[in-house]
Amino acid sequence: VYIADTSARTLALLSGNIDIMEAVRAPGWVASMQQRDPTLKIDMTVPGSFNTLHINLTRKPFDDLKVRQALMHAIDRPAVAQALAPMGGTMAGLQPDFFPAGFKTEDLPEELRYPYDPDKAKALLAEAGYPDGISFPSLCSQREDYSSTMLIVQEQIRLAGFNMDLRIEDHTAYHADNRSDKNTLAMHSSSYPPIPTQLYFQQLSAQSEVKSDGKGGGNYSHYGVVMPGIDDLLTQALQATDFAAYDSLCRKIELQVLRDLPLIGLSTLSFTTARRGNVDLGYPVKSGYARWRFHRATKTVV
């Protein structure tokens, strides 16, 4: 059953009209549902979706590395993940630390950890020539996981002098505008297997550069085109014949992206469902892609 309105979908589950639903990936939703009906079962994939933030390198002043470094220090990434708990997870780079090429924060060089520090962000903006901060427009999808994440980011970066005019639009229109290179800070949400080169190719390679006519790919930053990127390392990784070499090259890519900052790993976000207590899926949900096959579920009567 397709129920577009998330409030109506939630009420349908609570009233017993449906047995299982895709959760609303918004702050506090899981806790609220468990309070309203303690018998509900919550299932989540880990890591789920990778929420990344593309910085359009063709839009001034984001062509300046110091501005991008300031933005990185202005975003409290653990707080973004915590706001969406228990669905949210943190990333030190672009991969979860339990995926190949994933880093724990403490394993990164100190200069690439980018702890939340609004004062340092302000200082970097001043060094870049913007002591009074900057203002810029950015587009956002109205879908709850996008809008809640970007509204949190908007408030965080405001403290550091980034005044983002967030324009929220229909989800389909949002993706069409991203694909036509109309965004400044473009949040993207995709699910990936533990194969890091898939994300790198889709979101960072020069071949995937976004085009104004909509015929390009998902590299909304123009990384590898307006500045040197990771394409040589990516080619080597794709041609690697053993896992150790592959992993080493991917880790070099992670470090290069953290140095250049065309793309920020905001958080992971579990694909989540809520089901009535008498519904047995027939298998435990532990990990995997953002979605799993509901048709494998079995219904039992209690």
C-alpha positions in Angstrom: 0.0 0.0 0.0 1.4 3.4 -1.0 0.7 6.1 1.6 2.6 9.2 0.7 1.9 11.2 3.8 4.2 10.0 6.6 1.7 10.9 9.4 -1.0 8.9 7.7 1.4 6.0 7.3 2.4 6.1 11.0 -1.3 6.2 12.1 -2.1 3.2 9.8 0.5 1.1 11.6 -0.6 2.2 15.1 -4.2 1.5 14.3 -3.4 -1.9 12.9 -4.5 -1.1 9.3 -1.0 -2.1 8.2 1.5 -4.6 9.7 4.9 -3.1 8.7 6.0 0.3 7.4 9.1 2.1 6.3 10.1 4.3 9.2 10.2 8.1 9.1 13.9 8.8 9.3 13.6 11.9 11.4 14.9 12.9 14.9 13.0 11.2 17.7 10.7 9.1 15.5 11.8 5.7 16.8 11.6 6.7 20.5 8.2 8.3 19.9 6.8 5.1 18.3 8.1 2.9 21.0 6.4 5.1 23.6 3.1 5.0 21.7 3.2 1.2 21.3 5.9 -0.7 23.2 5.1 -3.9 21.3 6.3 -2.6 18.0 9.5 -4.1 16.6 12.1 -1.9 15.0 14.4 -3.3 12.4 17.5 -1.4 11.0 20.2 -2.2 8.5 23.7 -1.1 9.4 25.2 1.1 8.0 22.2 1.8 5.7 22.5 5.0 3.6 25.7 7.1 3.3 24.8 10.7 3.7 27.3 12.8 1.9 27.6 16.6 1.3 29.0 17.8 -2.0 30.7 21.2 -2.0 30.3 22.8 -5.5 33.9 23.9 -6.3 32.7 26.2 -9.1 30.7 28.4 -6.6 32.7 31.1 -4.9 34.0 31.2 -2.2 33.9 27.4 -1.9 36.7 27.2 -4.5 39.0 28.3 -1.6 40.3 25.4 0.5 40.3 27.5 3.7 36.5 28.1 3.3 36.0 24.3 2.9 38.1 23.7 5.9 36.1 26.2 7.8 32.9 24.5 6.8 34.3 21.1 7.9 35.1 22.5 11.4 31.7 24.2 11.5 29.8 20.9 11.2 29.4 18.8 14.3 29.2 15.4 12.5 28.7 13.3 15.6 25.9 15.5 16.7 24.2 15.1 13.2 24.3 11.3 13.7 23.2 11.5 17.3 20.2 13.6 16.4 18.9 10.7 14.3 19.7 8.0 16.9 19.4 5.1 16.9 19.4 5.2 13.1 22.4 7.5 12.7 26.0 6.5 12.6 29.3 8.5 12.2 32.0 8.4 9.6 35.5 9.9 9.9 35.8 10.0 6.1 33.5 8.6 3.5 33.3 4.9 4.7 32.2 3.5 8.1 35.2 2.4 10.1 34.2 -1.3 9.7 34.2 -1.1 5.9 37.3 -1.5 3.8 39.2 1.8 3.7 37.3 3.1 6.7 39.1 5.1 9.3 38.4 5.7 13.0 38.9 9.4 13.8 41.8 8.6 16.1 43.6 6.8 13.3 43.6 9.8 11.0 46.4 12.4 10.9 45.5 15.1 13.4 45.1 17.8 10.7 42.5 15.6 8.9 40.2 14.9 11.9 38.4 18.2 11.7 36.8 18.4 15.2 33.8 20.6 15.6 35.2 24.1 16.4 33.2 27.1 15.4 35.9 29.5 16.5 38.5 27.9 14.3 36.0 27.9 11.5 35.5 31.7 11.9 39.3 32.2 12.0 39.7 30.2 8.7 37.0 32.3 7.1 38.7 35.5 8.2 42.0 34.2 6.7 40.2 33.5 3.5 39.0 37.1 3.4 35.5 36.7 5.0 35.8 38.1 8.5 32.0 38.8 8.5 31.1 35.4 7.3 29.4 34.4 4.0 25.8 34.0 2.7 24.8 31.5 0.1 21.7 29.7 -1.2 21.4 25.9 -1.1 18.6 23.5 -2.1 17.3 20.7 0.0 14.7 17.9 -0.4 11.6 17.9 1.7 12.0 14.2 2.5 12.5 13.9 6.3 16.0 12.4 6.3 17.3 15.1 4.0 15.5 18.1 5.5 16.2 17.1 9.1 19.9 16.6 8.4 20.3 19.8 6.5 18.3 21.9 9.0 20.7 20.7 11.7 23.7 21.5 9.5 22.2 25.0 8.7 22.0 25.8 12.4 25.5 24.4 13.2 27.3 26.3 10.5 25.5 29.6 11.3 27.5 29.8 14.5 30.7 29.9 12.4 29.5 32.6 10.0 28.0 30.5 7.2 24.5 31.8 6.5 22.9 29.2 4.3 19.6 30.1 2.7 18.1 26.7 2.6 15.4 26.3 0.0 13.3 23.1 0.5 11.6 21.5 -2.5 9.9 18.4 -3.7 12.2 15.3 -3.6 12.0 14.6 -7.3 12.6 18.3 -8.2 15.6 18.4 -5.8 17.3 15.5 -7.6 16.6 17.0 -11.0 18.1 20.3 -9.8 21.2 18.5 -8.4 21.6 16.7 -11.7 21.5 20.0 -13.5 24.2 21.5 -11.4 22.0 24.0 -9.6 23.1 23.4 -6.0 25.9 24.8 -3.8 25.9 22.2 -1.0 24.2 19.1 -2.3 23.3 16.4 0.2 23.2 12.9 -1.3 22.0 9.7 0.2 22.9 6.3 -1.2 23.4 2.8 0.1 26.7 1.0 -0.7 28.2 -2.4 -0.2 31.7 -2.7 1.4 33.2 -1.9 -2.0 34.6 1.7 -1.6 35.4 2.3 -5.2 31.7 2.3 -6.0 31.1 5.5 -4.0 34.4 7.1 -5.3 33.4 6.4 -9.0 29.9 7.7 -8.6 30.5 10.8 -6.5 34.1 11.8 -7.0 35.5 10.7 -10.4 35.9 13.2 -13.3 33.9 10.8 -15.5 30.9 11.3 -13.2 31.0 15.2 -13.3 27.6 16.8 -13.1 26.5 18.7 -16.3 24.1 21.6 -16.6 22.1 19.7 -19.2 21.4 16.9 -16.7 23.4 14.3 -18.7 26.3 14.1 -16.3 26.7 12.0 -13.2 26.7 12.3 -9.4 29.9 14.3 -8.9 28.2 17.5 -7.9 31.5 19.1 -6.7 33.2 18.9 -10.1 36.2 17.3 -8.3 38.8 16.1 -10.7 37.8 18.6 -13.3 38.2 22.1 -11.7 41.1 20.8 -9.6 43.1 17.6 -9.5 41.2 14.7 -8.0 41.6 11.0 -7.2 41.1 9.6 -10.7 44.6 8.1 -11.0 44.3 6.4 -7.6 40.9 5.2 -8.5 42.1 3.6 -11.7 44.9 1.8 -9.8 42.4 0.6 -7.2 40.0 -0.7 -9.9 42.9 -2.6 -11.5 44.3 -4.0 -8.3 44.6 -7.8 -8.2 44.8 -8.3 -4.5 42.8 -7.0 -1.6 45.7 -5.5 0.4 46.7 -3.3 -2.6 43.0 -2.4 -3.2 42.5 -1.4 0.4 45.7 0.6 0.5 44.8 2.6 -2.6 41.3 3.3 -1.3 42.7 4.5 2.0 44.9 6.9 0.1 41.8 8.2 -1.7 40.1 8.7 1.7 43.0 10.8 2.9 43.2 12.8 -0.3 39.5 13.7 -0.1 40.0 14.8 3.5 42.8 17.0 2.3 40.9 18.5 -0.6 37.3 18.5 0.9 35.1 18.3 -2.2 32.9 15.9 -0.4 32.0 15.5 3.3 30.8 12.3 4.9 28.0 13.6 7.2 26.6 10.4 8.6 25.2 7.0 7.9 21.5 6.4 8.3 20.0 3.0 8.8 17.1 2.0 6.6 14.5 1.3 9.3 11.1 -0.4 9.5 8.6 -0.6 12.2 6.4 -3.7 12.5 3.7 -5.0 14.7 4.7 -7.4 17.4 2.9 -10.4 15.8 4.8 -10.1 12.5 7.8 -12.5 12.2 10.1 -11.6 9.3 11.6 -15.1 9.5 15.2 -13.7 9.7 17.1 -11.1 11.8 17.9 -7.8 10.1 21.5 -7.0 10.8 23.2 -5.3 7.9 23.3 -4.9 4.1 21.9 -2.5 1.6 19.4 0.2 2.5 16.5 -2.1 1.6 15.8 -5.8 2.1 13.1 -8.0 0.5 9.8 -7.7 2.5 8.4 -10.6 0.5 10.6 -12.9 2.5 8.6 -11.9 5.6 6.0 -14.4 7.1 3.0 -13.4 9.1 2.1 -15.3 12.3 -1.1 -15.1 14.4 -0.8 -14.8 18.1 
